[in-house]
């Protein structure tokens, strides 16, 4: 996958919206690659139906955006974060 060109933001937004329509009760999570997306791109994904992110320092080996950046974006967009899911194990 490393030699593949990045997914265009409008394609990502369409994927999020399609997933939301097809599976309305599922968690549509933005994860690896958010550091490559603009704030506007992330905002459009949330408005298209994304309702979950991975937070904290790293997702496996890829860094995530700083938690304070995420909180500032949520505040700017008028989104209220929920508590993290707890593991069932």
Residue pairs with C-beta under 8 A, 6 or more apart in sequence:
6 33
6 36
7 15
9 37
9 38
9 41
9 44
12 37
12 41
12 45
13 41
13 44
13 45
13 48
14 48
16 28
16 30
16 45
16 48
16 49
16 50
17 48
17 49
19 26
19 28
19 49
20 28
20 48
20 49
20 50
21 49
27 51
27 52
28 49
28 50
28 51
28 52
29 50
29 51
29 52
29 53
29 54
30 37
30 42
30 45
30 46
30 50
30 52
30 53
30 54
31 53
31 54
31 59
32 54
32 59
32 60
32 62
33 62
34 42
34 53
34 64
34 65
35 62
35 63
35 64
35 65
37 45
39 73
42 73
43 73
43 77
46 77
46 79
47 77
53 64
53 70
54 64
55 64
55 67
55 70
55 84
56 64
56 67
57 63
57 64
58 64
70 81
71 81
73 79
74 80
74 81
